[in-house]
């Protein structure tokens, strides 16, 4: 709270390093000239020339770029005087390895990489506590913004009935590929290219992969439950959220009091719905007595027909343009902007097509598999292959379209940090049983 005021009295520069320099970080870089006391020390990227080009495209001057240390290996900079690392590769396995190394080096880390957070976030978060450093979600991404609203609600004594985000979803999009993504997403191929948009990553937005990943992150940070059979994406406009995102026994759509869900900006006929929330986030809170219910009415709050449930939403998220919030929160308040507390949710891999023996899976937003939000209990008990481990996995048996893929169905090149993290999280589930 009041970080901008605290910044006035902060004497030292906040030295940061980026691991990965794609779209999210490019958006941050475009704000860099307006930010105070933040100094980019290093950018780590496998393609240094591309990273430098992204810096130029984002508006950094030649003088600023020349002062940045560009390297292709994280290991070479772990001992530098860097306060905060930002992991933004988007690769779940690599992101886990990077976070592990940063935390063991006693440095704070911000995870733009939600994929890694969902795969191994509970382990990494606990490891950060052991090392007295901060593990944080990235402000600007929807999970962190949703958690901010949940935190506000709970702090003020409200029951959070539902929390989630909007997206453009249709059942047919679940089988979208990097080749068909732009028509489904709603822009031209040329516009996507000019914007530096990765087709595989953006395909994950329309297939539901990213929605499942982000809602798993919210569930694991907040303790909210997963829907019984995965996300359902009801088409709902903002003024109908309070009517629809309440339990079925109250006339709504959701399974439980206190769960995550994602709403669609188009209906099942692919028609745009009125007052959609495609780019935004929401929570639904419940009045726990008649006085609060009357306050909802007296002050014009948007409620369901009974008046007991009220919806709050934010129509947009600004992605990397908001990342500075996390940096300042850590440096000035020593607080994360959301972090993983539980292992409640996982994202399981499902075959997007018939798979034969020896096929190589290509992970989130790819051609071979898609992700579905499931409880971690269900995932562990059934030995489901987490979506974050599917990129590069090789099938050992034929797998039918729409069939869950299990860990025993594939060959995985297990990385030690990931194996250690998953065993730690699986043990949490086994101890509960």
C-alpha positions in Angstrom: 0.0 0.0 0.0 1.2 3.5 -0.8 4.3 2.2 -2.6 4.7 5.3 -4.7 5.1 7.4 -1.5 7.6 4.9 -0.1 9.6 5.2 -3.4 10.3 8.8 -2.7 12.4 7.9 0.3 14.1 4.8 -1.3 17.8 5.7 -1.8 19.2 2.7 -3.7 18.5 1.5 -7.2 16.5 -1.8 -7.3 18.7 -4.0 -9.5 16.8 -6.6 -11.5 17.5 -9.3 -14.0 15.2 -10.9 -16.6 15.3 -14.5 -17.6 13.7 -14.5 -21.0 12.9 -11.4 -23.0 9.7 -12.0 -24.9 6.4 -10.1 -25.2 5.6 -9.8 -21.5 9.1 -8.3 -20.7 9.0 -6.1 -23.8 5.8 -4.6 -22.5 7.6 -3.8 -19.2 10.6 -2.4 -21.1 8.3 0.1 -22.9 7.5 1.6 -19.5 11.1 1.5 -18.2 11.9 5.2 -19.0 9.0 6.3 -16.7 10.0 4.1 -13.8 12.1 5.4 -10.8 14.8 3.6 -9.0 14.6 0.4 -11.1 17.8 -0.6 -12.9 18.1 -3.5 -15.3 21.3 -5.2 -14.6 21.1 -8.3 -16.8 18.9 -9.9 -19.4 19.3 -13.7 -19.8 18.1 -15.1 -23.1 19.2 -17.9 -25.4 18.9 -15.5 -28.3 20.8 -12.4 -27.3 20.3 -10.6 -30.6 16.5 -11.1 -30.4 16.5 -9.8 -26.9 18.4 -6.7 -27.9 16.0 -6.2 -30.8 13.1 -6.4 -28.4 14.8 -3.8 -26.2 15.0 -1.5 -29.2 11.4 -2.1 -30.3 10.3 -1.3 -26.8 11.9 2.1 -26.9 15.0 1.7 -24.9 17.8 4.0 -26.0 21.1 2.8 -27.3 22.8 4.2 -24.1 20.5 2.2 -21.8 20.9 -1.0 -23.8 24.7 -0.7 -23.8 24.7 -0.6 -20.0 22.7 -3.9 -19.7 24.6 -7.1 -19.3 23.3 -9.7 -21.9 24.1 -13.4 -21.3 22.8 -16.7 -22.5 23.3 -18.6 -19.2 21.7 -17.9 -15.8 24.6 -19.6 -14.0 27.0 -16.9 -14.9 25.2 -14.1 -13.0 23.8 -15.7 -9.9 26.6 -14.1 -7.8 26.0 -10.6 -9.2 24.5 -7.9 -7.0 20.9 -8.4 -8.2 18.0 -7.9 -5.9 15.2 -9.4 -8.0 15.1 -11.9 -10.8 12.1 -12.1 -13.1 11.5 -15.5 -14.8 9.6 -15.1 -18.0 10.6 -18.0 -20.3 7.2 -19.6 -20.4 8.8 -23.0 -20.2 7.6 -25.0 -17.1 10.7 -27.2 -16.7 13.3 -24.5 -17.5 11.4 -22.1 -15.3 11.4 -24.5 -12.4 15.2 -25.0 -12.8 15.8 -21.3 -13.0 13.7 -20.5 -9.9 15.4 -23.2 -7.9 18.9 -21.8 -8.7 17.8 -18.2 -8.0 16.2 -19.1 -4.6 19.3 -21.2 -3.6 21.4 -18.2 -4.4 19.4 -16.2 -1.8 17.7 -13.9 -4.4 14.1 -12.9 -4.7 12.1 -14.1 -7.8 9.0 -13.0 -9.6 7.4 -15.8 -11.7 5.9 -14.5 -14.9 6.2 -18.2 -15.7 2.8 -19.4 -14.5 3.4 -22.7 -16.1 6.3 -23.4 -13.8 4.4 -22.1 -10.8 1.5 -24.6 -11.5 3.9 -27.4 -12.0 6.1 -26.9 -9.0 5.0 -23.7 -7.2 4.3 -25.1 -3.8 7.8 -26.6 -3.6 9.4 -23.4 -4.9 7.4 -21.2 -2.6 8.3 -23.3 0.5 11.9 -23.3 -0.6 11.9 -19.5 -0.8 10.7 -19.3 2.8 13.5 -21.7 3.9 16.0 -19.3 2.2 14.4 -16.1 3.5 13.7 -14.8 0.1 10.5 -13.8 -1.7 8.7 -15.9 -4.3 6.0 -13.9 -6.1 3.5 -14.1 -8.8 3.8 -11.3 -11.4 1.4 -8.4 -11.2 -0.2 -7.7 -14.5 -0.9 -11.4 -15.1 -4.5 -12.2 -14.2 -3.8 -14.6 -11.3 -2.0 -11.9 -9.3 -4.8 -9.4 -10.0 -7.5 -12.0 -9.0 -5.7 -12.7 -5.8 -5.5 -9.0 -5.0 -9.3 -8.9 -5.2 -9.6 -12.1 -3.1 -7.3 -10.6 -0.5 -9.4 -7.4 -0.3 -12.6 -9.4 0.1 -11.3 -11.7 2.8 -9.6 -8.9 4.6 -12.9 -7.1 4.9 -14.8 -10.2 6.1 -16.5 -11.2 2.8 -17.0 -14.8 1.7 -15.5 -15.3 -1.8 -18.0 -17.4 -3.6 -16.2 -17.4 -7.0 -13.2 -15.9 -8.6 -11.8 -16.0 -12.1 -11.3 -14.2 -15.4 -12.8 -13.7 -18.8 -11.6 -15.1 -22.1 -12.7 -15.9 -25.7 -13.7 -19.5 -25.5 -15.6 -22.0 -27.7 -15.5 -25.8 -27.4 -14.1 -26.1 -31.0 -11.1 -23.9 -30.0 -9.8 -26.7 -27.8 -8.5 -28.3 -30.9 -6.9 -25.2 -32.3 -3.3 -25.4 -33.4 -0.6 -22.8 -34.0 -1.7 -22.8 -37.7 -5.3 -21.9 -37.0 -4.8 -19.7 -33.9 -5.1 -16.2 -35.4 -8.6 -16.6 -36.9 -9.8 -18.1 -33.6 -8.1 -15.4 -31.6 -9.6 -12.7 -33.8 -6.6 -11.0 -35.5 -4.8 -11.3 -38.8 -1.6 -13.2 -39.2 0.1 -10.0 -40.3 -1.0 -8.1 -37.1 0.2 -11.0 -35.0 3.6 -11.0 -36.7 4.0 -7.2 -36.3 3.1 -7.5 -32.6 5.8 -10.2 -32.1 3.1 -12.6 -30.9 4.2 -16.3 -30.6 1.5 -18.5 -32.3 2.0 -21.4 -29.9 1.8 -19.3 -26.8 -1.3 -17.4 -28.0 -2.9 -20.6 -29.1 -2.8 -21.7 -25.5 -5.1 -18.7 -24.8 -7.8 -20.0 -27.1 -7.5 -23.8 -26.4 -8.2 -23.2 -22.7 -4.6 -24.4 -21.7 -3.7 -21.0 -20.3 -7.1 -20.6 -18.6 -6.6 -23.9 -16.9 -3.0 -23.0 -15.9 -4.0 -19.6 -14.5 -7.0 -20.9 -12.5 -4.8 -23.7 -11.1 -2.4 -20.9 -10.0 -5.3 -19.0 -8.3 -6.6 -22.1 -6.6 -3.1 -23.0 -5.3 -2.6 -19.5 -4.0 -6.1 -18.9 -2.5 -7.4 -22.3 -1.4 -10.4 -21.9 -3.7 -11.7 -25.2 -5.2 -11.6 -26.4 -8.8 -14.9 -27.1 -10.6 -15.9 -30.7 -10.4 -15.3 -31.5 -14.0 -12.9 -28.8 -15.1 -13.6 -25.3 -16.3 -16.9 -24.8 -18.1 -16.6 -21.3 -19.6 -20.2 -20.1 -19.4 -20.9 -17.1 -21.6 -21.6 -14.3 -19.1 -21.6 -10.5 -19.3 -20.4 -8.5 -16.4 -23.8 -7.4 -15.2 -24.9 -11.1 -15.0 -21.8 -12.4 -13.1 -23.6 -12.2 -9.8 -26.5 -14.2 -11.1 -24.5 -16.9 -12.9 -21.3 -17.4 -10.9 -23.1 -18.7 -7.7 -23.9 -22.2 -6.6 -26.3 -24.3 -8.7 -28.5 -24.8 -5.6 -28.9 -20.9 -5.5 -29.8 -20.7 -9.2 -26.4 -20.3 -10.6 -23.8 -22.2 -12.6 -20.9 -23.2 -10.2 -20.5 -26.4 -8.3 -19.4 -25.1 -4.9 -19.4 -22.1 -2.7 -15.8 -20.9 -3.1 -14.4 -22.0 -6.5 -12.6 -20.7 -9.6 -14.2 -20.4 -13.0 -13.6 -18.7 -16.4 -16.3 -17.0 -18.4 -16.5 -16.6 -22.2 -16.9 -13.5 -24.2 -18.8 -15.4 -26.9 -21.7 -17.9 -26.8 -21.8 -21.4 -28.2 -22.9 -19.9 -31.5 -19.7 -17.8 -31.5 -21.7 -14.6 -31.1 -20.2 -11.9 -29.0 -22.1 -11.4 -25.8 -23.0 -8.0 -24.5 -20.7 -6.4 -21.9 -18.2 -9.2 -22.0 -15.2 -9.6 -19.8 -12.7 -11.0 -22.3 -9.7 -9.2 -20.9 -10.6 -8.8 -17.3 -11.1 -10.5 -13.9 -13.8 -10.9 -11.4 -14.8 -12.1 -7.9 -18.3 -12.7 -6.4 -18.8 -12.1 -2.8 -21.6 -13.1 -0.5 -23.5 -11.0 2.1 -23.5 -13.0 5.3 -26.3 -11.1 7.0 -29.3 -8.9 6.0 -27.6 -5.6 7.0 -24.8 -6.2 4.4 -27.4 -7.3 1.9 -29.2 -4.0 2.4 -25.9 -2.1 2.0 -25.4 -3.8 -1.4 -28.8 -2.4 -2.5 -28.4 1.0 -0.9 -25.1 1.7 -2.6 -26.0 0.4 -6.0 -23.9 -2.7 -6.1 -24.4 -5.2 -8.8 -26.1 -8.2 -7.3 -27.9 -11.4 -8.1 -31.7 -11.5 -8.1 -31.8 -12.4 -4.4 -29.5 -9.5 -3.5 -27.2 -11.8 -1.5 -24.3 -12.0 -4.0 -22.4 -9.1 -5.4 -19.9 -9.1 -8.3 -16.8 -7.0 -8.6 -14.7 -6.9 -11.7 -11.8 -5.2 -13.4 -12.4 -4.9 -17.2 -8.7 -5.2 -18.3 -5.3 -6.4 -17.3 -2.2 -4.5 -18.5 0.1 -7.5 -18.6 3.8 -6.5 -18.6 2.9 -2.8 -18.4 2.0 -3.5 -14.7 5.0 -5.6 -13.7 6.7 -2.8 -11.8 4.0 -3.3 -9.1 5.6 -6.6 -8.1 9.1 -5.2 -8.2 8.3 -2.3 -5.9 6.2 -4.5 -3.6 9.2 -6.8 -3.0 11.8 -4.0 -2.8 9.8 -1.5 -0.7 7.4 -3.7 1.3 9.1 -7.1 1.3 5.8 -8.6 0.1 4.9 -10.8 -2.9 2.0 -9.9 -5.2 0.5 -13.4 -4.6 2.3 -16.7 -4.0 1.6 -20.4 -3.9 0.3 -21.7 -0.5 -1.3 -25.0 -1.5 -1.2 -27.9 -4.0 -4.9 -28.0 -4.6 -5.0 -27.9 -8.4 -3.1 -29.4 -11.4 -3.4 -29.2 -15.1 -3.6 -32.7 -16.7 -2.7 -33.5 -20.3 -5.3 -34.8 -22.7 -4.7 -36.0 -26.3 -5.8 -33.4 -28.8 -5.7 -36.1 -31.6 -5.0 -39.8 -31.9 -1.4 -40.4 -30.9 0.7 -43.3 -32.1 3.7 -44.8 -30.4 6.9 -42.7 -30.6 5.2 -39.3 -31.1 6.8 -36.3 -29.4 4.4 -34.1 -27.5 4.8 -30.3 -27.8 3.2 -29.0 -24.7 0.9 -26.0 -24.0 -0.7 -24.5 -27.1 0.7 -27.2 -29.4 -0.6 -29.8 -31.8 -0.6 -32.9 -29.7 -2.2 -32.3 -26.3 -4.4 -29.9 -24.3 -4.7 -29.1 -20.7 -7.6 -29.6 -18.3 -7.9 -28.2 -14.7 -8.2 -31.0 -12.2 -7.7 -31.4 -8.5 -4.2 -32.3 -7.5 -5.7 -35.3 -5.6 -7.3 -36.6 -8.9 -4.1 -35.9 -10.8 -1.8 -37.7 -8.4 -4.2 -40.7 -7.8 -4.6 -41.3 -11.6 -0.9 -40.5 -12.4 -1.9 -37.9 -15.0 0.8 -36.3 -17.0 1.0 -32.6 -16.0 0.8 -30.3 -19.0 4.0 -28.6 -18.0 5.9 -31.9 -18.5 4.3 -32.8 -21.8 6.6 -30.7 -24.0 9.2 -33.1 -25.4 7.6 -36.2 -23.9 7.6 -39.3 -26.1 4.6 -41.6 -26.3 5.1 -45.3 -25.4 1.6 -46.5 -26.4 -1.2 -45.4 -28.7 -3.4 -42.8 -27.1 -6.9 -42.0 -28.3 -8.1 -38.4 -28.9 -9.6 -36.9 -25.7 -8.0 -39.5 -23.5 -6.1 -38.5 -20.4 -2.3 -39.0 -20.9 -0.6 -40.6 -17.9 3.0 -40.3 -16.9 3.5 -44.1 -17.5 2.3 -43.5 -21.1 5.4 -41.4 -22.0 9.1 -41.1 -21.7 10.2 -38.0 -19.9 13.7 -36.6 -19.5 13.3 -35.8 -15.9 15.3 -32.8 -14.6 16.4 -33.3 -11.0 14.9 -30.1 -9.7 11.5 -30.9 -11.3 11.6 -34.5 -10.0 12.4 -33.3 -6.5 9.7 -30.7 -6.6 6.9 -33.0 -7.9 7.8 -35.7 -5.3 7.6 -33.1 -2.6 4.1 -32.0 -3.8 2.9 -35.5 -4.3 3.9 -36.3 -0.8 1.6 -33.5 0.4 -1.3 -35.2 -1.3 -0.4 -38.7 0.0 -0.2 -37.4 3.6 -3.7 -36.0 3.3 -5.1 -39.4 2.2 
